[in-house]
Amino acid sequence: MDEEFVGIGEASKMLGMSRTSLQKLVDSGSIQGVKTAGGHRRLTRAAVNAASQKTGPKALRESARLPAAAAGALDRPRALTILVVEDDAATAALVAGLLCDCAPGINLLLASDGLEAVLMLERNRPHILVTDLNMAPFDGFKLLQLVASRPEYQSVALVVMSGMDAPEIKRRGGLAPAVLFLPKPVDLQRLRGFVEAHVQLHAASAQRALMRQIA
């Protein structure tokens, strides 16, 4: 049976993400696709369906309900959302435990690779992104480049935790000055301090927004 293909526009609607982000995933090989003689991208429907399952059926249902839910809670400040991207389960569990302990009211999201992270970025718009660098095929460098290229992500605070040494990081493009780099094994107290500071900033911002609504 011949494979069924869909265009970027249809696939972006199926995945609930922007065309730009989807094109980057196709170019990196994270989602299987082909380019026609005219330069148009086509994706296999099977690959798009597989990507849709990356965050699980529950996440997709929550994403579909988001506009209606938001309409009934316009006055309620959004919880501080942190996305952790780490393919090592032990490290992910360690970091998740720390974050939930120092900031129990946060909305914590976990992704095991760059593709899953992009889908979560599109659907959840986190305030803080904590990512590893050495992942395949869509690694942390590509993920950070995507975030830097999108105006809607400019306010996202960025943290990198990696065992990669400085010369290798520089060889692969380096990190922006605003990125907090935590070498592995991660200094958990430093990460705790960073998150606690952002929790306070987020609370102050939410309070100001509430006062503006009351005034």
C-alpha positions in Angstrom: 0.0 0.0 0.0 1.3 3.4 -0.9 2.1 5.8 2.0 -0.4 8.7 2.5 1.2 12.1 2.6 -0.1 15.4 4.1 1.1 19.0 3.6 2.7 21.2 6.2 -0.5 23.2 6.7 -2.7 20.1 7.5 0.0 18.5 9.6 0.5 21.7 11.7 -3.2 21.7 12.5 -3.2 18.0 13.4 -0.3 18.6 15.8 -1.5 21.9 17.1 1.8 23.7 16.4 3.1 26.4 14.0 4.3 25.7 10.5 7.7 27.1 11.3 8.3 24.7 14.2 7.1 21.8 12.2 9.3 22.6 9.2 12.3 22.7 11.6 11.4 19.2 12.9 11.1 17.9 9.3 14.4 19.4 8.3 16.1 17.8 11.3 14.7 14.4 10.5 12.6 14.3 13.7 9.5 13.8 11.7 9.7 11.8 8.4 8.9 13.9 5.4 9.9 14.5 1.8 10.4 17.6 -0.3 8.8 17.8 -3.8 10.5 19.0 -6.9 8.7 22.3 -6.4 10.2 22.7 -2.9 7.1 21.8 -0.9 7.3 19.6 2.1 5.1 16.5 2.5 4.9 14.4 5.6 3.7 10.8 5.9 0.4 10.6 7.8 1.8 7.8 9.9 4.7 10.0 11.1 2.3 12.8 11.9 0.0 10.4 13.8 3.0 9.1 15.7 4.1 12.6 16.7 0.6 13.3 17.9 1.0 10.5 20.4 4.2 11.8 21.8 2.5 13.8 24.5 -0.2 11.2 25.0 -4.0 11.3 24.4 -4.7 13.1 27.6 -2.4 16.0 26.6 -4.1 16.2 23.2 -7.6 16.3 24.8 -6.4 19.1 27.2 -5.0 21.0 24.3 -8.3 20.8 22.5 -10.1 22.1 25.5 -7.7 24.9 26.2 -9.5 27.8 24.5 -12.8 27.1 26.2 -11.2 26.7 29.6 -9.2 29.9 29.2 -12.3 31.9 28.3 -13.7 31.0 31.7 -10.6 31.9 33.6 -9.3 35.1 32.1 -8.8 36.7 35.5 -6.9 33.8 37.0 -3.1 34.0 36.8 -1.4 31.1 35.1 0.7 28.9 37.3 4.5 29.1 36.7 5.2 26.5 34.1 8.5 24.7 33.8 9.5 22.3 31.0 12.3 19.9 31.7 13.8 18.1 28.7 16.1 15.2 29.7 16.5 11.8 28.1 18.1 10.3 31.2 15.3 9.0 33.5 17.3 9.2 36.7 18.3 12.8 36.1 14.8 13.8 35.1 13.4 12.3 38.3 16.0 14.0 40.4 15.3 17.4 38.8 11.6 17.0 39.0 11.7 16.1 42.6 13.8 19.2 43.4 11.4 21.5 41.5 8.3 20.1 43.1 9.9 20.4 46.5 11.1 24.0 46.1 8.0 25.3 44.1 5.0 23.0 44.9 2.6 25.2 43.0 4.3 25.0 39.6 3.0 23.3 36.5 5.9 20.8 35.8 6.2 19.2 32.3 8.7 16.5 31.4 9.9 15.7 27.9 12.4 12.9 27.0 13.5 14.3 23.6 13.6 17.5 21.5 10.5 16.5 19.4 8.4 16.0 22.5 9.7 19.3 23.9 8.7 21.3 20.8 5.1 19.9 21.0 5.0 20.9 24.7 6.4 24.3 24.0 3.7 25.0 21.4 0.9 23.8 23.6 1.9 25.0 27.0 4.2 28.1 26.6 6.4 27.5 29.7 8.0 30.3 31.7 11.2 28.3 32.2 12.9 25.7 29.9 15.5 23.4 31.4 17.1 21.2 28.8 19.9 18.7 28.1 22.0 19.2 25.0 23.0 15.7 23.8 19.8 14.3 22.4 18.9 12.8 19.0 17.8 13.6 16.4 16.5 17.0 17.6 19.1 18.0 20.1 19.2 20.8 22.7 21.1 23.1 20.4 18.4 23.0 17.8 15.7 23.4 20.6 17.4 26.5 21.9 17.8 27.9 18.3 14.1 27.4 17.8 13.2 29.2 21.0 15.6 32.1 20.1 14.0 32.5 16.7 10.4 32.8 17.9 9.2 36.2 19.3 6.6 34.5 21.5 9.4 32.6 23.4 11.6 35.6 24.1 10.5 35.8 27.7 11.3 32.1 28.4 14.1 31.7 31.0 16.6 29.1 29.7 18.7 26.6 31.7 21.0 24.1 30.2 22.3 21.1 32.1 24.9 19.0 30.3 28.0 16.9 30.7 29.4 18.4 27.5 32.6 20.3 28.0 33.0 24.0 27.1 35.2 23.4 23.9 32.6 21.0 22.4 29.7 23.4 23.3 31.6 26.2 21.6 32.3 24.1 18.5 28.6 23.3 18.2 27.6 27.0 18.2 27.8 27.9 21.9 25.2 29.2 24.2 23.6 32.7 24.5 24.8 34.8 27.4 21.4 34.7 29.0 21.4 30.9 29.3 22.2 29.5 32.7 24.6 26.6 32.2 24.7 23.9 34.9 27.4 21.2 34.2 26.5 17.6 35.2 26.3 16.4 37.9 23.9 19.3 38.3 24.4 21.7 41.2 20.9 21.3 42.6 21.2 24.2 45.1 22.0 26.6 42.2 19.1 25.3 40.2 16.8 25.7 43.3 17.9 29.3 43.8 17.3 30.1 40.1 13.8 28.6 40.2 12.9 30.1 43.6 13.8 33.6 42.2 11.6 33.1 39.2 8.7 31.9 41.5 9.0 35.2 43.4 9.1 37.2 40.1 6.1 35.3 38.8 4.1 35.9 42.0 4.9 39.6 41.9 3.9 39.9 38.3 0.6 38.0 39.0 -0.1 40.3 41.9 0.4 43.4 39.7 -1.9 42.0 37.1 -4.6 41.4 39.7 -4.3 44.9 41.1 -4.7 46.3 37.6 -7.9 44.3 37.2 -9.3 45.6 40.5 -8.4 49.2 39.8 
